[in-house]
C-alpha cells in the first residue's frame, strides 16, 4: 500500500513539473544563426556522403551477386545505377539580410 501511495505521489510530482512553463528562448545573434546554418549544411552534406557510401556498397554487393549467379547457370539482369559523389564539403554563407 505504501509503495502504491509513493508511486502516486511521485507520478503527481512528475506531471506537475512536466507542465512547468519554460522561459522563452533567447533570440539568436547573427553569428549564432550563421553557425547554425553552417551546421545544418554540414549535416546535409554528411547525409549525402552516407548515401553515396551506401550506394557504392550496394553496387559492390550486386556485382558479387551477379558474378556468383552467372556461374550457377542463372541469367541475372543487372541494372546500373550511377552513384553521385557529393564531393568535399564546401559552405558558402548566404548574403546577410538587411
N, CA, C and O atoms as a GROMACS GRO file, in nm:
protein
  392
    1UNK      N    1   0.083  -0.118   0.000
    1UNK     CA    2   0.000   0.000   0.000
    1UNK      C    3   0.088   0.125   0.000
    1UNK      O    4   0.061   0.220  -0.073
    2UNK      N    5   0.193   0.123   0.082
    2UNK     CA    6   0.280   0.240   0.089
    2UNK      C    7   0.350   0.261  -0.045
    2UNK      O    8   0.373   0.375  -0.087
    3UNK      N    9   0.384   0.151  -0.111
    3UNK     CA   10   0.453   0.161  -0.239
    3UNK      C   11   0.362   0.225  -0.344
    3UNK      O   12   0.407   0.308  -0.423
    4UNK      N   13   0.233   0.188  -0.343
    4UNK     CA   14   0.140   0.246  -0.439
    4UNK      C   15   0.119   0.394  -0.411
    4UNK      O   16   0.110   0.474  -0.505
    5UNK      N   17   0.110   0.432  -0.285
    5UNK     CA   18   0.092   0.572  -0.249
    5UNK      C   19   0.216   0.651  -0.289
    5UNK      O   20   0.204   0.763  -0.339
    6UNK      N   21   0.333   0.596  -0.267
    6UNK     CA   22   0.457   0.662  -0.305
    6UNK      C   23   0.462   0.683  -0.457
    6UNK      O   24   0.499   0.791  -0.504
    7UNK      N   25   0.425   0.580  -0.533
    7UNK     CA   26   0.425   0.592  -0.678
    7UNK      C   27   0.323   0.694  -0.726
    7UNK      O   28   0.350   0.766  -0.823
    8UNK      N   29   0.208   0.703  -0.661
    8UNK     CA   30   0.105   0.801  -0.699
    8UNK      C   31   0.155   0.942  -0.673
    8UNK      O   32   0.136   1.031  -0.756
    9UNK      N   33   0.219   0.964  -0.559
    9UNK     CA   34   0.274   1.097  -0.526
    9UNK      C   35   0.387   1.132  -0.623
    9UNK      O   36   0.395   1.245  -0.670
   10UNK      N   37   0.472   1.037  -0.652
   10UNK     CA   38   0.582   1.059  -0.744
   10UNK      C   39   0.532   1.092  -0.884
   10UNK      O   40   0.586   1.180  -0.951
   11UNK      N   41   0.428   1.022  -0.928
   11UNK     CA   42   0.369   1.050  -1.059
   11UNK      C   43   0.307   1.189  -1.061
   11UNK      O   44   0.321   1.262  -1.159
   12UNK      N   45   0.240   1.226  -0.955
   12UNK     CA   46   0.181   1.360  -0.946
   12UNK      C   47   0.287   1.469  -0.953
   12UNK      O   48   0.267   1.571  -1.020
   13UNK      N   49   0.399   1.449  -0.885
   13UNK     CA   50   0.508   1.546  -0.890
   13UNK      C   51   0.568   1.554  -1.030
   13UNK      O   52   0.602   1.662  -1.077
   14UNK      N   53   0.580   1.441  -1.095
   14UNK     CA   54   0.637   1.439  -1.230
   14UNK      C   55   0.546   1.513  -1.327
   14UNK      O   56   0.594   1.587  -1.412
   15UNK      N   57   0.417   1.494  -1.315
   15UNK     CA   58   0.322   1.563  -1.403
   15UNK      C   59   0.325   1.712  -1.376
   15UNK      O   60   0.320   1.792  -1.470
   16UNK      N   61   0.332   1.751  -1.249
   16UNK     CA   62   0.336   1.893  -1.214
   16UNK      C   63   0.460   1.960  -1.271
   16UNK      O   64   0.451   2.069  -1.327
   17UNK      N   65   0.575   1.896  -1.258
   17UNK     CA   66   0.697   1.957  -1.309
   17UNK      C   67   0.701   1.953  -1.461
   17UNK      O   68   0.764   2.039  -1.522
   18UNK      N   69   0.635   1.856  -1.523
   18UNK     CA   70   0.634   1.849  -1.670
   18UNK      C   71   0.553   1.964  -1.729
   18UNK      O   72   0.580   2.007  -1.841
   19UNK      N   73   0.455   2.014  -1.656
   19UNK     CA   74   0.372   2.123  -1.705
   19UNK      C   75   0.427   2.261  -1.667
   19UNK      O   76   0.363   2.362  -1.695
   20UNK      N   77   0.542   2.265  -1.607
   20UNK     CA   78   0.601   2.393  -1.570
   20UNK      C   79   0.634   2.471  -1.696
   20UNK      O   80   0.677   2.414  -1.796
   21UNK      N   81   0.613   2.602  -1.691
   21UNK     CA   82   0.636   2.685  -1.808
   21UNK      C   83   0.785   2.716  -1.820
   21UNK      O   84   0.849   2.760  -1.725
   22UNK      N   85   0.838   2.693  -1.940
   22UNK     CA   86   0.978   2.722  -1.965
   22UNK      C   87   0.992   2.866  -2.012
   22UNK      O   88   0.901   2.921  -2.073
   23UNK      N   89   1.105   2.927  -1.983
   23UNK     CA   90   1.124   3.065  -2.029
   23UNK      C   91   1.139   3.068  -2.181
   23UNK      O   92   1.177   2.969  -2.244
   24UNK      N   93   1.108   3.183  -2.239
   24UNK     CA   94   1.120   3.198  -2.384
   24UNK      C   95   1.267   3.189  -2.424
   24UNK      O   96   1.353   3.239  -2.352
   25UNK      N   97   1.296   3.126  -2.536
   25UNK     CA   98   1.436   3.116  -2.579
   25UNK      C   99   1.492   3.253  -2.616
   25UNK      O  100   1.421   3.341  -2.667
   26UNK      N  101   1.620   3.269  -2.590
   26UNK     CA  102   1.685   3.396  -2.621
   26UNK      C  103   1.695   3.410  -2.773
   26UNK      O  104   1.714   3.311  -2.843
   27UNK      N  105   1.682   3.532  -2.824
   27UNK     CA  106   1.694   3.550  -2.970
   27UNK      C  107   1.836   3.517  -3.016
   27UNK      O  108   1.933   3.542  -2.945
   28UNK      N  109   1.846   3.461  -3.136
   28UNK     CA  110   1.975   3.423  -3.190
   28UNK      C  111   2.050   3.546  -3.240
   28UNK      O  112   1.993   3.636  -3.302
   29UNK      N  113   2.176   3.547  -3.210
   29UNK     CA  114   2.261   3.653  -3.265
   29UNK      C  115   2.292   3.616  -3.410
   29UNK      O  116   2.279   3.500  -3.447
   30UNK      N  117   2.332   3.712  -3.491
   30UNK     CA  118   2.365   3.679  -3.630
   30UNK      C  119   2.477   3.575  -3.641
   30UNK      O  120   2.475   3.490  -3.731
   31UNK      N  121   2.574   3.580  -3.550
   31UNK     CA  122   2.682   3.483  -3.552
   31UNK      C  123   2.630   3.343  -3.521
   31UNK      O  124   2.670   3.246  -3.584
   32UNK      N  125   2.542   3.334  -3.423
   32UNK     CA  126   2.486   3.204  -3.384
   32UNK      C  127   2.397   3.150  -3.496
   32UNK      O  128   2.396   3.029  -3.521
   33UNK      N  129   2.323   3.238  -3.561
   33UNK     CA  130   2.237   3.194  -3.672
   33UNK      C  131   2.323   3.143  -3.788
   33UNK      O  132   2.289   3.042  -3.850
   34UNK      N  133   2.432   3.212  -3.816
   34UNK     CA  134   2.522   3.169  -3.924
   34UNK      C  135   2.585   3.035  -3.891
   34UNK      O  136   2.599   2.949  -3.978
   35UNK      N  137   2.623   3.018  -3.765
   35UNK     CA  138   2.684   2.892  -3.723
   35UNK      C  139   2.582   2.778  -3.732
   35UNK      O  140   2.618   2.666  -3.769
   36UNK      N  141   2.457   2.806  -3.699
   36UNK     CA  142   2.352   2.705  -3.708
   36UNK      C  143   2.327   2.667  -3.853
   36UNK      O  144   2.308   2.549  -3.884
   37UNK      N  145   2.327   2.764  -3.943
   37UNK     CA  146   2.308   2.736  -4.085
   37UNK      C  147   2.422   2.650  -4.139
   37UNK      O  148   2.400   2.558  -4.217
   38UNK      N  149   2.546   2.681  -4.096
   38UNK     CA  150   2.661   2.603  -4.140
   38UNK      C  151   2.650   2.460  -4.089
   38UNK      O  152   2.681   2.365  -4.161
   39UNK      N  153   2.608   2.444  -3.964
   39UNK     CA  154   2.593   2.310  -3.906
   39UNK      C  155   2.486   2.232  -3.982
   39UNK      O  156   2.501   2.112  -4.005
   40UNK      N  157   2.376   2.300  -4.021
   40UNK     CA  158   2.272   2.234  -4.096
   40UNK      C  159   2.324   2.190  -4.233
   40UNK      O  160   2.294   2.079  -4.279
   41UNK      N  161   2.402   2.277  -4.298
   41UNK     CA  162   2.459   2.242  -4.429
   41UNK      C  163   2.557   2.126  -4.417
   41UNK      O  164   2.561   2.038  -4.503
   42UNK      N  165   2.636   2.127  -4.310
   42UNK     CA  166   2.733   2.019  -4.288
   42UNK      C  167   2.661   1.886  -4.263
   42UNK      O  168   2.706   1.781  -4.310
   43UNK      N  169   2.552   1.890  -4.190
   43UNK     CA  170   2.475   1.769  -4.163
   43UNK      C  171   2.412   1.716  -4.292
   43UNK      O  172   2.407   1.595  -4.314
   44UNK      N  173   2.363   1.807  -4.377
   44UNK     CA  174   2.304   1.764  -4.504
   44UNK      C  175   2.410   1.701  -4.594
   44UNK      O  176   2.384   1.602  -4.661
   45UNK      N  177   2.530   1.759  -4.594
   45UNK     CA  178   2.638   1.702  -4.674
   45UNK      C  179   2.678   1.566  -4.619
   45UNK      O  180   2.705   1.473  -4.696
   46UNK      N  181   2.682   1.553  -4.489
   46UNK     CA  182   2.713   1.423  -4.427
   46UNK      C  183   2.613   1.317  -4.468
   46UNK      O  184   2.651   1.202  -4.490
   47UNK      N  185   2.486   1.354  -4.478
   47UNK     CA  186   2.384   1.259  -4.521
   47UNK      C  187   2.407   1.218  -4.666
   47UNK      O  188   2.389   1.101  -4.701
   48UNK      N  189   2.448   1.314  -4.749
   48UNK     CA  190   2.477   1.281  -4.890
   48UNK      C  191   2.596   1.186  -4.900
   48UNK      O  192   2.596   1.094  -4.981
   49UNK      N  193   2.697   1.209  -4.817
   49UNK     CA  194   2.815   1.122  -4.817
   49UNK      C  195   2.776   0.981  -4.773
   49UNK      O  196   2.822   0.883  -4.832
   50UNK      N  197   2.694   0.971  -4.671
   50UNK     CA  198   2.649   0.839  -4.624
   50UNK      C  199   2.568   0.767  -4.731
   50UNK      O  200   2.584   0.646  -4.749
   51UNK      N  201   2.482   0.840  -4.802
   51UNK     CA  202   2.405   0.779  -4.910
   51UNK      C  203   2.497   0.732  -5.022
   51UNK      O  204   2.473   0.627  -5.081
   52UNK      N  205   2.602   0.807  -5.052
   52UNK     CA  206   2.698   0.768  -5.154
   52UNK      C  207   2.770   0.640  -5.113
   52UNK      O  208   2.786   0.549  -5.194
   53UNK      N  209   2.813   0.634  -4.987
   53UNK     CA  210   2.881   0.514  -4.938
   53UNK      C  211   2.789   0.393  -4.943
   53UNK      O  212   2.832   0.283  -4.978
   54UNK      N  213   2.662   0.412  -4.908
   54UNK     CA  214   2.565   0.304  -4.914
   54UNK      C  215   2.546   0.258  -5.059
   54UNK      O  216   2.540   0.138  -5.085
   55UNK      N  217   2.537   0.352  -5.151
   55UNK     CA  218   2.520   0.318  -5.292
   55UNK      C  219   2.639   0.238  -5.343
   55UNK      O  220   2.622   0.138  -5.413
   56UNK      N  221   2.760   0.280  -5.307
   56UNK     CA  222   2.880   0.208  -5.352
   56UNK      C  223   2.884   0.066  -5.294
   56UNK      O  224   2.920  -0.028  -5.363
   57UNK      N  225   2.846   0.052  -5.168
   57UNK     CA  226   2.846  -0.082  -5.109
   57UNK      C  227   2.739  -0.170  -5.172
   57UNK      O  228   2.760  -0.290  -5.188
   58UNK      N  229   2.626  -0.112  -5.208
   58UNK     CA  230   2.521  -0.188  -5.276
   58UNK      C  231   2.568  -0.231  -5.415
   58UNK      O  232   2.538  -0.342  -5.460
   59UNK      N  233   2.641  -0.143  -5.484
   59UNK     CA  234   2.697  -0.179  -5.614
   59UNK      C  235   2.793  -0.296  -5.601
   59UNK      O  236   2.793  -0.388  -5.682
   60UNK      N  237   2.875  -0.292  -5.497
   60UNK     CA  238   2.973  -0.399  -5.474
   60UNK      C  239   2.902  -0.531  -5.445
   60UNK      O  240   2.940  -0.636  -5.498
   61UNK      N  241   2.800  -0.526  -5.362
   61UNK     CA  242   2.725  -0.647  -5.330
   61UNK      C  243   2.653  -0.701  -5.453
   61UNK      O  244   2.648  -0.822  -5.475
   62UNK      N  245   2.597  -0.612  -5.533
   62UNK     CA  246   2.527  -0.655  -5.654
   62UNK      C  247   2.624  -0.718  -5.753
   62UNK      O  248   2.593  -0.819  -5.816
   63UNK      N  249   2.743  -0.659  -5.768
   63UNK     CA  250   2.844  -0.714  -5.858
   63UNK      C  251   2.884  -0.855  -5.814
   63UNK      O  252   2.899  -0.945  -5.896
   64UNK      N  253   2.900  -0.872  -5.685
   64UNK     CA  254   2.934  -1.004  -5.631
   64UNK      C  255   2.821  -1.104  -5.658
   64UNK      O  256   2.845  -1.218  -5.696
   65UNK      N  257   2.699  -1.059  -5.638
   65UNK     CA  258   2.583  -1.145  -5.661
   65UNK      C  259   2.575  -1.187  -5.808
   65UNK      O  260   2.554  -1.305  -5.838
   66UNK      N  261   2.591  -1.092  -5.899
   66UNK     CA  262   2.583  -1.123  -6.041
   66UNK      C  263   2.695  -1.216  -6.084
   66UNK      O  264   2.678  -1.302  -6.171
   67UNK      N  265   2.811  -1.199  -6.021
   67UNK     CA  266   2.925  -1.284  -6.052
   67UNK      C  267   2.897  -1.428  -6.010
   67UNK      O  268   2.929  -1.522  -6.084
   68UNK      N  269   2.839  -1.446  -5.894
   68UNK     CA  270   2.814  -1.581  -5.844
   68UNK      C  271   2.694  -1.645  -5.912
   68UNK      O  272   2.695  -1.766  -5.936
   69UNK      N  273   2.591  -1.569  -5.945
   69UNK     CA  274   2.474  -1.629  -6.009
   69UNK      C  275   2.500  -1.661  -6.155
   69UNK      O  276   2.437  -1.752  -6.210
   70UNK      N  277   2.591  -1.588  -6.220
   70UNK     CA  278   2.622  -1.618  -6.359
   70UNK      C  279   2.691  -1.755  -6.369
   70UNK      O  280   2.670  -1.828  -6.466
   71UNK      N  281   2.770  -1.790  -6.271
   71UNK     CA  282   2.838  -1.919  -6.269
   71UNK      C  283   2.743  -2.034  -6.238
   71UNK      O  284   2.773  -2.149  -6.269
   72UNK      N  285   2.627  -2.004  -6.178
   72UNK     CA  286   2.532  -2.107  -6.141
   72UNK      C  287   2.433  -2.135  -6.253
   72UNK      O  288   2.338  -2.212  -6.234
   73UNK      N  289   2.454  -2.076  -6.370
   73UNK     CA  290   2.366  -2.100  -6.482
   73UNK      C  291   2.245  -2.009  -6.489
   73UNK      O  292   2.162  -2.025  -6.578
   74UNK      N  293   2.234  -1.916  -6.397
   74UNK     CA  294   2.123  -1.822  -6.398
   74UNK      C  295   2.162  -1.700  -6.482
   74UNK      O  296   2.281  -1.668  -6.493
   75UNK      N  297   2.067  -1.635  -6.538
   75UNK     CA  298   2.094  -1.515  -6.618
   75UNK      C  299   2.047  -1.391  -6.541
   75UNK      O  300   1.931  -1.352  -6.550
   76UNK      N  301   2.138  -1.330  -6.466
   76UNK     CA  302   2.098  -1.210  -6.393
   76UNK      C  303   2.084  -1.092  -6.490
   76UNK      O  304   2.149  -1.088  -6.594
   77UNK      N  305   2.000  -0.999  -6.454
   77UNK     CA  306   1.985  -0.879  -6.536
   77UNK      C  307   2.025  -0.758  -6.451
   77UNK      O  308   1.940  -0.700  -6.383
   78UNK      N  309   2.151  -0.719  -6.456
   78UNK     CA  310   2.193  -0.606  -6.374
   78UNK      C  311   2.139  -0.475  -6.430
   78UNK      O  312   2.134  -0.455  -6.552
   79UNK      N  313   2.099  -0.388  -6.341
   79UNK     CA  314   2.053  -0.255  -6.379
   79UNK      C  315   2.149  -0.157  -6.315
   79UNK      O  316   2.154  -0.142  -6.193
   80UNK      N  317   2.225  -0.090  -6.399
   80UNK     CA  318   2.327   0.002  -6.348
   80UNK      C  319   2.261   0.131  -6.299
   80UNK      O  320   2.181   0.193  -6.369
   81UNK      N  321   2.297   0.169  -6.179
   81UNK     CA  322   2.253   0.295  -6.122
   81UNK      C  323   2.379   0.370  -6.082
   81UNK      O  324   2.460   0.320  -6.004
   82UNK      N  325   2.394   0.488  -6.135
   82UNK     CA  326   2.515   0.565  -6.106
   82UNK      C  327   2.504   0.629  -5.967
   82UNK      O  328   2.403   0.692  -5.934
   83UNK      N  329   2.608   0.613  -5.889
   83UNK     CA  330   2.614   0.677  -5.758
   83UNK      C  331   2.675   0.816  -5.776
   83UNK      O  332   2.780   0.830  -5.839
   84UNK      N  333   2.610   0.917  -5.722
   84UNK     CA  334   2.658   1.054  -5.737
   84UNK      C  335   2.748   1.089  -5.619
   84UNK      O  336   2.702   1.094  -5.505
   85UNK      N  337   2.875   1.114  -5.647
   85UNK     CA  338   2.970   1.152  -5.543
   85UNK      C  339   2.944   1.298  -5.504
   85UNK      O  340   2.948   1.386  -5.590
   86UNK      N  341   2.916   1.326  -5.375
   86UNK     CA  342   2.886   1.462  -5.334
   86UNK      C  343   3.009   1.553  -5.330
   86UNK      O  344   2.995   1.675  -5.326
   87UNK      N  345   3.127   1.496  -5.331
   87UNK     CA  346   3.248   1.577  -5.326
   87UNK      C  347   3.276   1.628  -5.186
   87UNK      O  348   3.207   1.593  -5.091
   88UNK      N  349   3.379   1.713  -5.174
   88UNK     CA  350   3.413   1.767  -5.041
   88UNK      C  351   3.310   1.871  -4.996
   88UNK      O  352   3.239   1.929  -5.077
   89UNK      N  353   3.305   1.891  -4.866
   89UNK     CA  354   3.212   1.989  -4.808
   89UNK      C  355   3.260   2.131  -4.837
   89UNK      O  356   3.372   2.168  -4.803
   90UNK      N  357   3.174   2.208  -4.900
   90UNK     CA  358   3.203   2.349  -4.927
   90UNK      C  359   3.082   2.428  -4.882
   90UNK      O  360   2.970   2.402  -4.926
   91UNK      N  361   3.104   2.525  -4.796
   91UNK     CA  362   2.993   2.606  -4.745
   91UNK      C  363   3.012   2.750  -4.788
   91UNK      O  364   3.115   2.812  -4.760
   92UNK      N  365   2.913   2.803  -4.855
   92UNK     CA  366   2.913   2.946  -4.890
   92UNK      C  367   2.794   3.009  -4.818
   92UNK      O  368   2.679   2.978  -4.849
   93UNK      N  369   2.822   3.096  -4.722
   93UNK     CA  370   2.713   3.155  -4.646
   93UNK      C  371   2.626   3.245  -4.734
   93UNK      O  372   2.674   3.308  -4.829
   94UNK      N  373   2.501   3.250  -4.699
   94UNK     CA  374   2.408   3.338  -4.772
   94UNK      C  375   2.438   3.483  -4.738
   94UNK      O  376   2.498   3.512  -4.635
   95UNK      N  377   2.396   3.572  -4.824
   95UNK     CA  378   2.417   3.714  -4.801
   95UNK      C  379   2.336   3.757  -4.680
   95UNK      O  380   2.222   3.713  -4.663
   96UNK      N  381   2.392   3.842  -4.595
   96UNK     CA  382   2.318   3.886  -4.476
   96UNK      C  383   2.194   3.967  -4.514
   96UNK      O  384   2.197   4.047  -4.608
   97UNK      N  385   2.089   3.946  -4.440
   97UNK     CA  386   1.963   4.019  -4.465
   97UNK      C  387   1.974   4.158  -4.405
   97UNK      O  388   2.020   4.175  -4.293
   98UNK      N  389   1.932   4.254  -4.482
   98UNK     CA  390   1.937   4.393  -4.434
   98UNK      C  391   1.800   4.450  -4.414
   98UNK      O  392   1.786   4.566  -4.374
   0.00000   0.00000   0.00000
